[in-house]
Amino acid sequence: MKSTWATRYVKVGNSQCIIVPKEVREKLGAVPGDLIIMRMFGRLLICRKLDPNQIVDVNELPADALPSAVRG
């Protein structure tokens, strides 16, 4: 599998999208409706699929369970 892809940034109705190449979708194991999280490091975009069992509502955790920096 190659490690560099070119893609397009498009507008679909009122939404704006980045088209994800098939090889990347397969590597992520992504299917329509999946939650994909993204973070920017300078000009570098990191993304990954988030499984539902990885979602935690920090407001439901005890106050001392996470450092304050994580809780926001």
HELIX and SHEET records of a PDB file:
HELIX    1   1 LYS A   22  LEU A   28  1                                   7    
HELIX    2   2 PRO A   52  GLN A   54  5                                   3    
HELIX    3   3 VAL A   58  GLU A   60  5                                   3    
HELIX    4   4 SER A   68  ARG A   71  1                                   4    
SHEET    1   A 2 TYR A   9  VAL A  12  0                                        
SHEET    2   A 2 SER A  15  ILE A  18 -1                                        
SHEET    1   B 2 LEU A  35  PHE A  41  0                                        
SHEET    2   B 2 LEU A  44  LEU A  50 -1                                        
END                                                                             
